[in-house]
């Protein structure tokens, strides 16, 4: 979703939380956040230098139209770069892998396989990464419609 709950240990309670180091709140929950990489800041009762934590709100994409017009041309999960061991695999309806991010680091797919446009259709993808702070493995599976208008 587009909300986070911040869990804190250490320091001296009560804690304050902020997304901009200007507006502080006592609640550890933030709602209606924008997509992308962001930071949350936490300070304890002594109001010392805040601790910061970088996190990502992922924009789940279900359709691309890779025709070069600059609108919905790519499947862009580049915000996952703050995670560890990120892998993106995309498969056609027969289970053939048409894209893998394992040898890349930008996590953007432009609707091609080996440099050639794929046919219009529904594809399936798997996002995998490891959360850097907990070493928890995350796997997310979804579908995407690729509509080539060339």
Buried (B, 14 or more C-beta within 10 A) or exposed (E): EEEBEBEBEEBEEEBBBBBEEEEBEEEBEBEEBEEEEBEBBBBBEEEEEBBEBEBBBBEEBEEBBBBEEEEBBBBBBEBBEBBEEBBBBBBBEEEEEBBBBEEEEEBEBBBBBEEEBBEEEEBBBBBBBBEEEEEEEEEEEEEBEBEBEE
